């Protein structure tokens, strides 16, 4: 009888472990997606800043050329 109880308890605990591992894997996959999206957003932001800086430089060069 004790063996049956131990077996049932072990099976129940093993099931919890699998569920916990599955939950952790899902959370890790979501974090990975968040990181990838953040990297894409960062790269897009850098590109936008670069474009804006180029426009500012062109504007300054145009102003300087007009003043000469």
N, CA, C and O atoms as a GROMACS GRO file, in nm:
protein
  272
    1UNK      N    1   0.082  -0.120   0.000
    1UNK     CA    2   0.000   0.000   0.000
    1UNK      C    3   0.087   0.127   0.000
    1UNK      O    4   0.059   0.224  -0.071
    2UNK      N    5   0.192   0.123   0.081
    2UNK     CA    6   0.281   0.240   0.088
    2UNK      C    7   0.348   0.262  -0.047
    2UNK      O    8   0.368   0.376  -0.088
    3UNK      N    9   0.381   0.154  -0.116
    3UNK     CA   10   0.445   0.167  -0.248
    3UNK      C   11   0.351   0.234  -0.347
    3UNK      O   12   0.394   0.316  -0.429
    4UNK      N   13   0.224   0.200  -0.340
    4UNK     CA   14   0.126   0.258  -0.432
    4UNK      C   15   0.114   0.408  -0.405
    4UNK      O   16   0.111   0.489  -0.497
    5UNK      N   17   0.108   0.444  -0.278
    5UNK     CA   18   0.098   0.584  -0.241
    5UNK      C   19   0.223   0.659  -0.287
    5UNK      O   20   0.213   0.769  -0.342
    6UNK      N   21   0.340   0.600  -0.264
    6UNK     CA   22   0.463   0.663  -0.309
    6UNK      C   23   0.467   0.676  -0.460
    6UNK      O   24   0.512   0.777  -0.514
    7UNK      N   25   0.420   0.573  -0.529
    7UNK     CA   26   0.419   0.576  -0.676
    7UNK      C   27   0.326   0.686  -0.727
    7UNK      O   28   0.361   0.760  -0.820
    8UNK      N   29   0.208   0.697  -0.667
    8UNK     CA   30   0.113   0.801  -0.707
    8UNK      C   31   0.170   0.939  -0.676
    8UNK      O   32   0.159   1.030  -0.758
    9UNK      N   33   0.231   0.954  -0.561
    9UNK     CA   34   0.290   1.082  -0.525
    9UNK      C   35   0.405   1.118  -0.620
    9UNK      O   36   0.417   1.232  -0.663
   10UNK      N   37   0.488   1.020  -0.652
   10UNK     CA   38   0.599   1.045  -0.744
   10UNK      C   39   0.547   1.084  -0.882
   10UNK      O   40   0.602   1.174  -0.946
   11UNK      N   41   0.442   1.018  -0.928
   11UNK     CA   42   0.384   1.050  -1.058
   11UNK      C   43   0.326   1.191  -1.057
   11UNK      O   44   0.339   1.266  -1.154
   12UNK      N   45   0.261   1.227  -0.948
   12UNK     CA   46   0.203   1.361  -0.938
   12UNK      C   47   0.313   1.466  -0.938
   12UNK      O   48   0.300   1.569  -1.005
   13UNK      N   49   0.418   1.442  -0.864
   13UNK     CA   50   0.529   1.538  -0.860
   13UNK      C   51   0.600   1.546  -0.995
   13UNK      O   52   0.643   1.654  -1.036
   14UNK      N   53   0.614   1.436  -1.062
   14UNK     CA   54   0.677   1.436  -1.194
   14UNK      C   55   0.593   1.517  -1.292
   14UNK      O   56   0.647   1.591  -1.374
   15UNK      N   57   0.462   1.504  -1.282
   15UNK     CA   58   0.372   1.582  -1.367
   15UNK      C   59   0.388   1.730  -1.342
   15UNK      O   60   0.384   1.809  -1.436
   16UNK      N   61   0.405   1.768  -1.218
   16UNK     CA   62   0.426   1.909  -1.185
   16UNK      C   63   0.557   1.959  -1.244
   16UNK      O   64   0.566   2.072  -1.292
   17UNK      N   65   0.658   1.876  -1.239
   17UNK     CA   66   0.786   1.913  -1.294
   17UNK      C   67   0.779   1.937  -1.444
   17UNK      O   68   0.839   2.030  -1.495
   18UNK      N   69   0.705   1.852  -1.512
   18UNK     CA   70   0.690   1.867  -1.657
   18UNK      C   71   0.615   1.996  -1.688
   18UNK      O   72   0.652   2.069  -1.780
   19UNK      N   73   0.511   2.023  -1.611
   19UNK     CA   74   0.434   2.146  -1.633
   19UNK      C   75   0.520   2.269  -1.605
   19UNK      O   76   0.513   2.368  -1.678
   20UNK      N   77   0.599   2.264  -1.501
   20UNK     CA   78   0.687   2.375  -1.467
   20UNK      C   79   0.791   2.397  -1.577
   20UNK      O   80   0.818   2.511  -1.616
   21UNK      N   81   0.848   2.288  -1.626
   21UNK     CA   82   0.947   2.299  -1.733
   21UNK      C   83   0.884   2.354  -1.859
   21UNK      O   84   0.944   2.435  -1.929
   22UNK      N   85   0.763   2.311  -1.889
   22UNK     CA   86   0.692   2.359  -2.008
   22UNK      C   87   0.663   2.508  -1.995
   22UNK      O   88   0.678   2.584  -2.091
   23UNK      N   89   0.620   2.549  -1.878
   23UNK     CA   90   0.592   2.690  -1.854
   23UNK      C   91   0.720   2.774  -1.867
   23UNK      O   92   0.718   2.883  -1.925
   24UNK      N   93   0.828   2.723  -1.813
   24UNK     CA   94   0.956   2.795  -1.822
   24UNK      C   95   1.002   2.806  -1.967
   24UNK      O   96   1.054   2.910  -2.009
   25UNK      N   97   0.983   2.699  -2.043
   25UNK     CA   98   1.023   2.702  -2.184
   25UNK      C   99   0.939   2.802  -2.262
   25UNK      O  100   0.991   2.874  -2.347
   26UNK      N  101   0.812   2.807  -2.234
   26UNK     CA  102   0.723   2.903  -2.300
   26UNK      C  103   0.763   3.046  -2.264
   26UNK      O  104   0.768   3.133  -2.351
   27UNK      N  105   0.792   3.069  -2.136
   27UNK     CA  106   0.833   3.202  -2.093
   27UNK      C  107   0.965   3.242  -2.160
   27UNK      O  108   0.983   3.357  -2.200
   28UNK      N  109   1.056   3.147  -2.172
   28UNK     CA  110   1.184   3.176  -2.236
   28UNK      C  111   1.165   3.209  -2.384
   28UNK      O  112   1.231   3.299  -2.436
   29UNK      N  113   1.076   3.137  -2.450
   29UNK     CA  114   1.050   3.163  -2.591
   29UNK      C  115   0.989   3.302  -2.609
   29UNK      O  116   1.023   3.373  -2.704
   30UNK      N  117   0.900   3.340  -2.520
   30UNK     CA  118   0.840   3.474  -2.527
   30UNK      C  119   0.945   3.582  -2.503
   30UNK      O  120   0.945   3.685  -2.571
   31UNK      N  121   1.033   3.560  -2.408
   31UNK     CA  122   1.140   3.658  -2.382
   31UNK      C  123   1.231   3.670  -2.504
   31UNK      O  124   1.274   3.780  -2.538
   32UNK      N  125   1.260   3.558  -2.568
   32UNK     CA  126   1.345   3.561  -2.687
   32UNK      C  127   1.280   3.646  -2.796
   32UNK      O  128   1.346   3.725  -2.862
   33UNK      N  129   1.149   3.628  -2.814
   33UNK     CA  130   1.077   3.708  -2.914
   33UNK      C  131   1.081   3.856  -2.877
   33UNK      O  132   1.098   3.942  -2.964
   34UNK      N  133   1.066   3.886  -2.748
   34UNK     CA  134   1.070   4.026  -2.704
   34UNK      C  135   1.208   4.087  -2.732
   34UNK      O  136   1.218   4.201  -2.776
   35UNK      N  137   1.312   4.010  -2.706
   35UNK     CA  138   1.448   4.059  -2.730
   35UNK      C  139   1.470   4.084  -2.878
   35UNK      O  140   1.527   4.185  -2.917
   36UNK      N  141   1.425   3.990  -2.962
   36UNK     CA  142   1.441   4.006  -3.106
   36UNK      C  143   1.365   4.128  -3.157
   36UNK      O  144   1.416   4.203  -3.240
   37UNK      N  145   1.245   4.149  -3.106
   37UNK     CA  146   1.166   4.265  -3.147
   37UNK      C  147   1.234   4.394  -3.100
   37UNK      O  148   1.236   4.494  -3.172
   38UNK      N  149   1.288   4.391  -2.979
   38UNK     CA  150   1.357   4.510  -2.927
   38UNK      C  151   1.479   4.542  -3.013
   38UNK      O  152   1.508   4.658  -3.039
   39UNK      N  153   1.551   4.439  -3.057
   39UNK     CA  154   1.668   4.461  -3.144
   39UNK      C  155   1.624   4.523  -3.277
   39UNK      O  156   1.691   4.614  -3.328
   40UNK      N  157   1.514   4.475  -3.332
   40UNK     CA  158   1.463   4.532  -3.458
   40UNK      C  159   1.423   4.678  -3.438
   40UNK      O  160   1.454   4.763  -3.521
   41UNK      N  161   1.355   4.706  -3.329
   41UNK     CA  162   1.312   4.842  -3.300
   41UNK      C  163   1.434   4.933  -3.282
   41UNK      O  164   1.435   5.046  -3.330
   42UNK      N  165   1.535   4.883  -3.212
   42UNK     CA  166   1.657   4.961  -3.193
   42UNK      C  167   1.724   4.991  -3.326
   42UNK      O  168   1.768   5.103  -3.350
   43UNK      N  169   1.732   4.892  -3.413
   43UNK     CA  170   1.796   4.913  -3.543
   43UNK      C  171   1.717   5.013  -3.627
   43UNK      O  172   1.776   5.098  -3.693
   44UNK      N  173   1.584   5.004  -3.626
   44UNK     CA  174   1.502   5.100  -3.699
   44UNK      C  175   1.521   5.240  -3.644
   44UNK      O  176   1.528   5.336  -3.720
   45UNK      N  177   1.529   5.252  -3.513
   45UNK     CA  178   1.549   5.382  -3.450
   45UNK      C  179   1.684   5.441  -3.490
   45UNK      O  180   1.694   5.560  -3.520
   46UNK      N  181   1.786   5.356  -3.490
   46UNK     CA  182   1.919   5.403  -3.532
   46UNK      C  183   1.917   5.452  -3.676
   46UNK      O  184   1.977   5.554  -3.709
   47UNK      N  185   1.848   5.377  -3.763
   47UNK     CA  186   1.839   5.418  -3.903
   47UNK      C  187   1.767   5.552  -3.916
   47UNK      O  188   1.808   5.638  -3.994
   48UNK      N  189   1.660   5.570  -3.840
   48UNK     CA  190   1.586   5.696  -3.843
   48UNK      C  191   1.673   5.812  -3.794
   48UNK      O  192   1.668   5.922  -3.850
   49UNK      N  193   1.750   5.788  -3.690
   49UNK     CA  194   1.840   5.892  -3.639
   49UNK      C  195   1.945   5.926  -3.743
   49UNK      O  196   1.975   6.043  -3.766
   50UNK      N  197   2.001   5.822  -3.806
   50UNK     CA  198   2.102   5.846  -3.910
   50UNK      C  199   2.044   5.930  -4.024
   50UNK      O  200   2.109   6.022  -4.073
   51UNK      N  201   1.922   5.898  -4.066
   51UNK     CA  202   1.858   5.975  -4.173
   51UNK      C  203   1.838   6.121  -4.130
   51UNK      O  204   1.863   6.213  -4.208
   52UNK      N  205   1.793   6.139  -4.008
   52UNK     CA  206   1.770   6.275  -3.959
   52UNK      C  207   1.901   6.352  -3.953
   52UNK      O  208   1.905   6.470  -3.988
   53UNK      N  209   2.007   6.287  -3.909
   53UNK     CA  210   2.138   6.354  -3.903
   53UNK      C  211   2.186   6.391  -4.042
   53UNK      O  212   2.242   6.499  -4.061
   54UNK      N  213   2.165   6.305  -4.139
   54UNK     CA  214   2.202   6.336  -4.277
   54UNK      C  215   2.125   6.456  -4.329
   54UNK      O  216   2.181   6.543  -4.396
   55UNK      N  217   1.996   6.461  -4.298
   55UNK     CA  218   1.914   6.574  -4.342
   55UNK      C  219   1.962   6.704  -4.278
   55UNK      O  220   1.964   6.808  -4.344
   56UNK      N  221   1.999   6.699  -4.153
   56UNK     CA  222   2.049   6.818  -4.085
   56UNK      C  223   2.178   6.864  -4.150
   56UNK      O  224   2.197   6.983  -4.175
   57UNK      N  225   2.267   6.769  -4.178
   57UNK     CA  226   2.393   6.805  -4.243
   57UNK      C  227   2.371   6.864  -4.381
   57UNK      O  228   2.434   6.963  -4.418
   58UNK      N  229   2.281   6.805  -4.457
   58UNK     CA  230   2.250   6.858  -4.591
   58UNK      C  231   2.192   6.998  -4.581
   58UNK      O  232   2.224   7.086  -4.660
   59UNK      N  233   2.106   7.017  -4.483
   59UNK     CA  234   2.046   7.148  -4.464
   59UNK      C  235   2.152   7.252  -4.428
   59UNK      O  236   2.150   7.364  -4.480
   60UNK      N  237   2.245   7.216  -4.342
   60UNK     CA  238   2.352   7.307  -4.305
   60UNK      C  239   2.441   7.338  -4.425
   60UNK      O  240   2.482   7.452  -4.445
   61UNK      N  241   2.471   7.236  -4.503
   61UNK     CA  242   2.555   7.257  -4.621
   61UNK      C  243   2.484   7.348  -4.721
   61UNK      O  244   2.548   7.433  -4.783
   62UNK      N  245   2.354   7.330  -4.738
   62UNK     CA  246   2.278   7.415  -4.829
   62UNK      C  247   2.279   7.559  -4.781
   62UNK      O  248   2.294   7.652  -4.861
   63UNK      N  249   2.264   7.579  -4.651
   63UNK     CA  250   2.265   7.713  -4.593
   63UNK      C  251   2.401   7.778  -4.612
   63UNK      O  252   2.411   7.896  -4.648
   64UNK      N  253   2.505   7.702  -4.587
   64UNK     CA  254   2.640   7.755  -4.602
   64UNK      C  255   2.668   7.791  -4.749
   64UNK      O  256   2.730   7.893  -4.778
   65UNK      N  257   2.622   7.707  -4.840
   65UNK     CA  258   2.643   7.734  -4.983
   65UNK      C  259   2.564   7.858  -5.024
   65UNK      O  260   2.612   7.935  -5.108
   66UNK      N  261   2.446   7.878  -4.970
   66UNK     CA  262   2.364   7.994  -5.004
   66UNK      C  263   2.425   8.123  -4.950
   66UNK      O  264   2.408   8.229  -5.009
   67UNK      N  265   2.496   8.114  -4.838
   67UNK     CA  266   2.558   8.232  -4.778
   67UNK      C  267   2.681   8.277  -4.856
   67UNK      O  268   2.718   8.394  -4.848
   68UNK      N  269   2.744   8.189  -4.930
   68UNK     CA  270   2.867   8.225  -5.002
   68UNK      C  271   2.840   8.303  -5.123
   68UNK      O  272   2.934   8.340  -5.194
   0.00000   0.00000   0.00000
